[in-house]
Amino acid sequence: MSWFAAAFDDLRDPRTGNARRHDLLEVLTMALTASICGAESCSDFADFAVDREDLFREFLRLENGVPSHDTFSRIFRLLDPAAFARCFE
């Protein structure tokens, strides 16, 4: 997953304190995988991740489990949209 991590190296994690319970790269991995498979909302991302938790645990730590839809939503609201877009260039 090194190429994937490298793509997001410059993306600042805007969360602080306890809001960082879930690793940003892991959250992005789950959300982007879900999106490629047709998910369109943060609720879809969370449902997808729950349904495939065993699969994700094969290559993600998920120390605090699968994020809730609220966590996905909060993270995407806080991310700098321009910085996030640059990760895909």
C-alpha positions in Angstrom: 0.0 0.0 0.0 3.0 2.3 -0.1 2.0 4.0 -3.4 -1.4 4.7 -1.9 0.1 6.1 1.3 2.5 8.2 -0.7 -0.4 9.8 -2.6 -1.8 11.2 0.6 1.5 12.1 2.3 0.9 15.9 2.0 -2.7 15.7 3.1 -2.9 17.3 6.6 -5.1 15.5 9.1 -7.3 18.4 10.4 -8.5 16.4 13.5 -7.2 16.8 17.0 -7.3 14.9 20.3 -9.8 12.0 20.6 -11.2 12.8 17.1 -8.1 11.0 15.8 -9.3 7.5 17.0 -9.3 6.2 13.4 -6.2 6.4 11.2 -6.8 8.9 8.4 -5.3 6.7 5.7 -7.4 3.8 6.8 -10.6 5.9 6.7 -9.6 7.1 3.2 -8.9 3.5 2.1 -12.3 2.3 3.2 -14.1 5.3 1.7 -12.4 5.2 -1.6 -12.8 1.5 -1.9 -16.5 1.9 -1.1 -16.8 4.7 -3.6 -15.2 2.6 -6.4 -17.8 -0.1 -5.6 -20.7 2.4 -5.9 -21.1 3.9 -2.5 -22.3 7.5 -2.7 -22.6 8.7 0.9 -20.9 8.5 4.3 -23.6 6.1 5.4 -22.8 3.9 2.4 -19.1 4.0 3.3 -19.7 2.9 6.9 -22.1 0.1 5.8 -19.6 -1.1 3.2 -16.8 -1.1 5.7 -18.9 -3.0 8.3 -19.9 -5.6 5.7 -16.3 -6.1 4.6 -14.6 -5.6 8.0 -12.9 -9.0 7.8 -11.5 -8.2 4.4 -10.2 -4.8 5.5 -8.6 -6.3 8.6 -6.4 -8.4 6.3 -4.4 -5.2 5.4 -5.6 -2.5 7.8 -5.1 -2.3 11.6 -8.5 -0.9 12.4 -7.4 -0.4 16.1 -10.7 1.2 17.0 -12.9 -0.8 14.7 -14.7 0.5 11.7 -15.6 4.2 11.7 -19.2 5.2 12.0 -21.0 7.2 9.3 -20.6 10.3 11.5 -16.9 9.8 11.6 -16.6 9.5 7.8 -18.8 12.6 7.4 -16.8 14.6 10.0 -13.5 13.7 8.3 -14.6 14.7 4.8 -16.1 18.0 6.1 -12.8 18.9 7.8 -10.5 17.9 4.9 -9.2 20.7 2.7 -10.9 20.0 -0.6 -8.1 21.5 -2.7 -5.4 19.5 -0.8 -7.5 16.3 -1.1 -7.9 16.9 -4.9 -4.2 17.3 -5.3 -3.7 13.8 -3.9 -5.2 12.5 -7.1 -3.0 14.4 -9.5 
